[in-house]
Amino acid sequence: MRVLDYGEALRALHDLAPAAMVDTLAGLARTAGAVDVVIYLVDFEQVALTPIPARGAHVDLPVPEVVADSPAGRAFREQRLVHESRPEGTRVWVPILEASDCTGVLALTLGVDLDEEVWARCEELGMLAGCAISLAARYTDLYNLVRRRKAMSLPASMQWDLLPPLHLKCPEVTSTGVLEPAYDVGGDSFDHAVNGYDLDLAIFDAMGHGLQASVTSALAMGTYRHDRREGQSLATIHQRLDQVIATQFDGDAFVTGQIAHLALASGRLTWINAGHPAPLLVRAGRVVRALECRPSLPWGLSGSLEAEATEMLEPGDSVLFHTDGVTEGRSQAGEPFGVNRLLELVERAAASPEPSSAILRQLIHDVLSYQNHRLRDDATMVWVTWHGPRG
């Protein structure tokens, strides 16, 4: 497999029409010696990989691949190259990475055996595809529409446009979030960002459902991000969230949630709880305990700050933040999901060798399956793992 001239590749991707991006990426892969190139994007529920129509690469476009059971799905789920030998050559599936967020899979066929150098070239093509699609998606709806397997409600569309990348990773920490129902979510949202040597995180659950809940959640998210970027403390951000929501809705709406700050050099986690379920501390594959913090009133009810809690994490510790839609769902027989069932599923998922993104997808799919995929309330989870200080 030939080494790609990445200066030439970047120039080829510059000033392209959005619809031409896929054809250009496929052409670059062919320049490097690959044929039969297909680019898949994962849908919003992260259960299917849909091929992007490419005008020059295929006559018959492949059908979507199932994440749970396909070579493309394994590449996406495990974030590693998957390959198999075929008469026409070696078929390779490469994760498409937008920074640390895996958003799809690049499939291609090579006429050579995979060695370390060819493996590295394939990985680079996946990263190039991720950068190109990420940039192009800022000025076209094409890629968003490819990811939709069905119609999306207005509240859900608003929430997805507000979300950060679902997966964030750096040497010290990994953070992954999921929201369901993906196509009809209303009041739930989350945010995470690495700023210097710190991880800042928030999870929100707005009162009610539908458009009103989405608008309230959007206001909470905007207020949080504004004050965080202004360098405000958690206590000040808490007070501002309460003030802004109370002023805007005159006490007729509120938001539960948590805002947290993790010092990456020490593992010191600090958080404030605004009427929200306590996060769970996972250590060595076991749920050690719930991380309790005396709750303040939800934001928007003009309450005062009751407490700010801290916990010293150990390298390898994970913390699961979640909304009450996870535990308050019911089966068809009316049996509540409950906290104990969540603890059992968390420990089972934590024993998996797969990355945290796959662990969280399995957890949310277990929640959906228990409720026959008919959630009574939005269900959101954020899984944070502190790997320890750098070096």
C-alpha positions, -999 to +999 in steps of 0.1 A: +000+000+000+015+033-011+021+061+014-003+090+008+009+125+003-011+142+030-002+177+018-017+167-015-046+151+002-055+182+022-053+203-009-076+179-027-102+182+001-100+220+002-129+240-012-149+209-023-186+208-025-199+187+005-213+160-018-180+156-035-161+148-002-169+111-003-158+107-039-126+125-031-118+104-001-125+072-021-102+086-049-074+092-023-078+057-010-075+043-045-044+064-050-029+046-020-037+013-036-072+005-022-103-005-042-140-011-035-141+018-010-172+024+012-177+050+039-202+042+066-216+065+092-232+053+125-268+063+131-279+083+161-289+052+180-255+036+172-270+004+161-264+006+123-237+018+100-251+034+069-231+037+037-227+073+023-238+074-014-206+080-035-211+089-071-179+073-084-172+044-061-200+019-066-229+011-089-248-008-062-245+007-027-241-018+001-269-022+026-264-009+062-242-030+085-254-039+120-231-027+147-237-057+169-229-084+144-208-075+114-171-069+105-178-032+101-196-033+134-167-049+152-143-023+138-167+005+151-174-011+184-139-021+193-122+009+175-097-013+158-090-026+123-109-057+113-099-077+082-106-109+064-091-127+033-111-129+002-104-141-034-101-105-046-077-095-018-078-085+019-110-067+029-103-042+057-127-022+079-111+009+095-126+031+123-133+066+112-121+088+140-130+125+145-103+131+171-112+105+197-148+101+186-155+071+164-183+081+140-182+054+113-161+029+094-140+030+062-142-003+042-117-010+015-100-039-003-062-043-007-042-065-030-015-070-004-012-087+029-015-067+061+018-059+078+025-032+103+032-005+077+000-013+057-019-014+090-006+021+099-016+034+064-051+021+068-054+038+102-042+071+087-069+069+060-095+064+088-083+095+106-081+115+074-118+105+066-128+116+101-112+150+098-127+156+063-162+145+073-161+165+105-152+197+087-176+192+058-205+184+083-203+220+095-217+233+063-240+206+049-269+185+062-258+155+041-240+136+068-266+143+094-293+129+071-272+098+064-271+091+101-309+093+105-327+059+101-361+075+107-377+109+113-364+129+142-386+151+164-379+188+166-369+186+203-345+158+196-330+177+166-324+207+189-307+186+215-284+168+191-273+201+177-263+212+212-243+181+222-205+178+222-189+147+206-202+117+224-167+103+231-138+123+245-104+109+252-069+121+263-041+103+282-056+110+316-093+106+311-120+091+289-156+104+289-185+090+269-222+099+268-254+085+253-290+097+250-322+078+243-346+078+227-322+091+201-349+103+177-373+117+203-352+129+232-364+161+248-352+174+281-319+154+287-285+167+276-249+166+288-216+183+282-179+174+287-147+193+278-110+190+286-097+224+295-060+224+303-055+198+331-091+195+340-123+178+328-155+198+331-187+179+329-225+185+333-256+164+329-291+180+327-327+167+329-353+194+322-388+192+336-414+177+313-412+165+278-412+178+242-403+212+230-407+230+263-382+206+280-358+210+250-359+248+253-353+247+290-324+222+286-309+244+259-309+274+282-293+253+310-266+241+286-259+276+272-257+291+307-233+264+319-210+267+289-210+305+291-200+306+328-176+277+325-157+296+297-157+327+318-137+307+344-165+307+371-164+283+400-189+254+403-207+273+431-211+304+409-222+283+379-248+267+401-262+300+413-263+314+378-281+283+364-307+287+391-311+325+385-313+323+347-338+295+346-359+310+374-359+345+357-367+331+322-396+308+333-408+326+365-406+294+385-427+274+360-398+252+349-368+236+365-338+214+356-322+187+377-286+178+371-250+178+382-220+199+374-186+184+380-149+192+377-121+166+376-085+176+382-066+153+358-033+156+376-047+144+410-080+126+403-099+150+426-135+150+415-157+179+427-194+181+420-227+197+429-260+179+428-292+198+419-319+173+428-305+145+406-297+108+411-263+102+427-235+090+403-219+056+408-183+050+416-169+019+397-136+005+409-119-027+396-151-038+379-174-033+410-197-006+420-181+007+452-209+031+462-230+060+451-212+093+453-235+112+477-237+150+478-264+167+498-287+178+470-297+214+463-330+222+448-332+218+411-321+249+390-350+273+385-366+270+419-346+298+436-329+276+461-295+280+478-264+258+473-266+231+499-232+214+494-202+208+471-188+173+474-154+159+466-140+124+460-104+113+453-104+089+424-078+061+420-063+054+386-087+032+366-118+044+385-149+051+366-179+073+375-213+068+359-236+098+358-272+091+348-307+107+346-337+092+364-351+079+331-326+051+334-338+036+367-375+047+367-385+028+335-408-002+337-411-035+319-443-045+300-454-062+332-450-030+351-419-040+371-396-010+377-361-012+364-346+000+397-312+009+410-302-027+419-307-038+383-286-009+371-258-019+395-259-055+382-257-043+346-229-018+353-207-045+369-214-069+340-205-042+315-175-031+334-160-066+332-159-063+294-125-057+278-141-034+252-137+004+253-159+026+274-180+037+244-190+000+238-196-005+275-220+025+276-238+014+244-244-020+259-258-004+291-282+018+273-293-010+250-300-031+282-322-002+295-341+000+262-346-038+260-360-039+295-387-013+285-393-029+251-377+001+235-406+024+248-391+048+273-414+067+295-387+093+300-354+103+284-325+082+296-290+096+295-257+083+308-221+096+309-193+072+318-160+089+329-128+069+335-097+085+351-066+067+339-042+085+363-019+115+359+002+117+327+035+100+331 
